[in-house]
Amino acid sequence: MKGVSSVIAIILILMIVVALAALAYTWFTGIFASLTATTSTAVTTTTSGMQSSFTLETAKCFATDSKILSSIRNVGSTNMDLTKLSVYVNDALRTGTQGLTGTLKTGERAYFNSTSASACTTAGDCGKTLMVTSETGLQQSTLITC
C-alpha cells in the first residue's frame, strides 16, 4: 500500500492552515465590529450625560392659584432639551407641567409651574420634595416652600 506523497501532504496541511486562519479572521472581525459599535454608543451616551447638567434653584407653592413655581438653570456645557425633563413631587410624577418646552442654553434659567394636587399649605405640598430628572439620569431635588 502506498501513502500520500510528501508534496501533496504539505499542500493539504497548508490549505487547512489557510482555511483555519481565514475562519478565525472572519470570526474575530465580527466580534470586534460588534464591540466597537457597542462601545461607541456607550461613550457617546456617557459624554452627552457629562456635558448636560442643571440646577434646580427654587420651588415655591402659591396658595392663590395652587401652583408650584420653580426655576431651573442649565449649568452644563451643552444646550438642554426641556421637553426631556420629568417633574416629581414626593416621587409621584406630575403631568401637565407648564414651561418645560424648547431649549435652554448654557447659563440660562427657565421657569416652570406645576398645578398643585392639594392646597399650598403645610398639609398640602409645602415641605414636600420637588425632583426634576433628565433622560440621562441626572436628578436634582429641593423642598417646596410656601
C-alpha positions in Angstrom: 0.0 0.0 0.0 1.3 3.4 -1.0 1.0 6.5 1.2 0.4 10.1 0.2 3.4 11.8 -1.2 5.1 14.3 1.0 4.5 17.2 -1.5 0.7 16.6 -1.5 0.7 16.2 2.3 2.4 19.6 2.7 -0.1 21.2 0.3 -3.0 19.7 2.2 -1.6 21.0 5.5 -1.1 24.5 4.1 -4.7 24.6 2.7 -6.1 23.5 6.1 -4.0 26.2 7.9 -5.0 28.9 5.5 -8.7 27.9 5.8 -8.5 28.0 9.7 -6.7 31.4 9.5 -9.5 32.8 7.3 -12.2 31.4 9.6 -10.5 32.9 12.6 -10.1 36.3 10.9 -13.8 36.4 9.9 -14.9 35.4 13.4 -12.7 38.0 15.2 -13.6 40.7 12.7 -17.3 40.2 13.6 -16.7 40.3 17.3 -14.5 43.4 17.2 -17.1 45.2 14.9 -19.9 44.4 17.4 -17.7 45.5 20.4 -16.7 48.7 18.7 -20.3 49.7 17.9 -21.5 49.0 21.5 -18.5 50.9 23.0 -19.1 53.8 20.7 -22.7 54.1 21.7 -21.8 53.9 25.4 -19.1 56.6 25.1 -21.5 58.9 23.3 -24.2 58.4 25.9 -21.8 59.0 28.8 -20.2 62.0 27.2 -23.5 63.7 26.5 -24.6 62.9 30.0 -21.5 64.5 31.5 -21.9 67.6 29.4 -25.5 68.2 30.4 -26.1 69.4 33.9 -28.7 71.5 35.6 -29.5 73.0 39.0 -33.0 73.2 40.4 -32.9 76.6 42.1 -36.4 77.2 43.6 -39.7 75.6 44.2 -42.4 77.8 45.8 -46.1 77.0 46.2 -48.5 79.8 45.8 -51.8 79.5 47.7 -53.7 81.9 45.4 -53.7 79.6 42.3 -52.3 76.4 43.9 -49.3 76.3 41.6 -45.7 75.4 42.3 -43.4 77.8 40.6 -39.9 76.5 40.1 -36.7 77.6 38.3 -34.0 75.6 36.7 -30.6 76.7 35.4 -28.5 75.0 32.8 -25.0 74.6 34.3 -23.8 72.1 31.7 -21.7 72.8 28.6 -24.4 71.9 26.1 -28.0 73.1 25.4 -30.7 71.2 27.2 -34.0 70.0 25.7 -36.5 70.9 28.4 -39.1 68.5 27.0 -36.9 65.6 28.1 -37.3 66.5 31.8 -39.7 64.9 34.3 -41.1 66.5 37.4 -42.0 64.6 40.6 -43.4 65.7 43.9 -42.6 63.2 46.7 -41.8 60.6 44.0 -45.1 61.0 42.2 -44.9 62.1 38.6 -46.5 65.4 37.8 -48.1 65.7 34.4 -49.2 68.9 32.9 -46.2 70.9 33.9 -46.1 74.2 32.0 -43.0 75.9 30.9 -40.8 72.9 30.1 -40.6 73.5 26.4 -37.9 74.4 24.0 -34.2 74.5 24.5 -32.3 76.0 27.5 -28.9 77.4 26.6 -25.9 77.1 28.8 -26.1 79.5 31.8 -29.8 80.4 31.2 -32.6 80.0 33.6 -36.1 78.7 32.9 -39.2 79.0 35.0 -41.9 76.3 35.0 -45.0 75.6 37.1 -47.0 72.6 38.1 -50.5 72.6 39.4 -50.6 71.6 43.0 -52.6 68.5 43.7 -53.6 70.0 47.0 -53.7 73.3 48.6 -50.4 75.1 49.2 -50.4 74.6 53.0 -48.3 72.6 55.4 -50.9 69.8 54.9 -50.6 70.1 51.2 -47.5 70.4 49.0 -45.4 72.7 51.3 -42.4 70.9 52.7 -42.6 68.1 50.1 -39.7 67.3 47.8 -39.8 68.5 44.2 -37.5 66.5 42.0 -36.6 67.0 38.3 -34.9 64.2 36.3 -33.4 64.2 32.9 -33.3 61.4 30.4 -29.6 60.8 31.1 -30.4 60.0 34.8 -29.3 63.3 36.3 -31.7 64.5 39.1 -32.0 67.5 41.3 -34.4 68.0 44.2 -35.4 70.7 46.6 -38.0 71.3 49.2 -41.2 73.1 48.2 -41.6 76.3 50.2 -44.8 78.4 50.8 
